Amino acid sequence: MGKMFKPQKVEFTESSNKLAEYERKYGYSTIEFFRRYSSGELGDADDFMLWAGIYHLYLTSHPVRQFMDEQPLSSV
């Protein structure tokens, strides 16, 4: 059985920094990585699965962050 990861809260900037680390380590952009990973060119190494997962979190959290930044806080 593989390693189990303990869930933890990750800040948006941490996700961005981790994506940049993978880009430096493997020498291509996250977009290029994801295209190649999704087409099956890269296999399923732990690093690649984590990179894809972090990218998914980045993509899904970005619109939420934009929405939250645009909404004024209402006073109660």
C-alpha positions as CSV (number, residue, x, y, z in Angstrom):
1,M,0.0,0.0,0.0
2,G,1.3,3.5,-0.9
3,K,2.0,6.4,1.4
4,M,-1.0,8.1,2.9
5,F,-1.0,11.9,3.1
6,K,-2.6,13.8,6.0
7,P,-5.0,16.5,4.8
8,Q,-3.9,20.0,5.6
9,K,-4.9,23.6,4.8
10,V,-2.8,25.1,2.0
11,E,-2.7,28.8,1.3
12,F,-3.0,30.0,-2.3
13,T,0.5,31.4,-2.3
14,E,1.8,28.1,-1.1
15,S,0.2,26.4,-4.1
16,S,1.7,28.9,-6.5
17,N,5.1,28.5,-4.9
18,K,4.9,24.7,-5.1
19,L,3.9,24.9,-8.8
20,A,7.0,27.1,-9.5
21,E,9.2,24.5,-7.7
22,Y,7.9,21.7,-9.9
23,E,8.5,23.9,-13.0
24,R,12.1,24.6,-12.0
25,K,12.7,20.9,-11.1
26,Y,11.3,19.5,-14.3
27,G,12.0,22.3,-16.7
28,Y,8.6,23.0,-18.2
29,S,5.6,25.1,-17.3
30,T,2.7,23.7,-15.3
31,I,0.4,24.1,-18.3
32,E,2.8,22.0,-20.5
33,F,3.2,19.5,-17.7
34,F,-0.6,19.1,-17.3
35,R,-1.1,18.7,-21.1
36,R,1.5,15.9,-21.2
37,Y,0.4,14.3,-17.9
38,S,-3.3,14.3,-19.1
39,S,-2.4,12.7,-22.4
40,G,-0.5,9.9,-20.5
41,E,3.0,10.9,-21.6
42,L,4.4,11.2,-18.1
43,G,3.2,8.2,-16.2
44,D,2.0,8.3,-12.6
45,A,5.0,9.0,-10.5
46,D,4.2,10.5,-7.0
47,D,5.6,13.9,-8.0
48,F,3.5,14.1,-11.1
49,M,0.3,13.1,-9.2
50,L,1.0,15.7,-6.6
51,W,1.8,18.4,-9.2
52,A,-1.5,17.6,-11.0
53,G,-3.4,17.8,-7.7
54,I,-1.9,21.1,-6.7
55,Y,-2.6,22.5,-10.1
56,H,-6.2,21.3,-9.8
57,L,-6.5,23.1,-6.4
58,Y,-4.9,26.2,-8.0
59,L,-7.4,26.2,-10.9
60,T,-10.4,25.7,-8.7
61,S,-9.5,28.1,-6.0
62,H,-8.5,31.0,-8.3
63,P,-12.0,31.9,-9.4
64,V,-13.2,31.8,-5.7
65,R,-10.4,34.1,-4.7
66,Q,-11.3,36.6,-7.5
67,F,-14.9,36.5,-6.4
68,M,-14.0,37.1,-2.8
69,D,-11.7,40.0,-3.6
70,E,-14.4,41.7,-5.7
71,Q,-17.2,41.4,-3.1
72,P,-17.3,44.2,-0.5
73,L,-17.7,43.1,3.1
74,S,-21.1,44.1,4.4
75,S,-21.4,45.4,7.9
76,V,-23.6,43.5,10.2
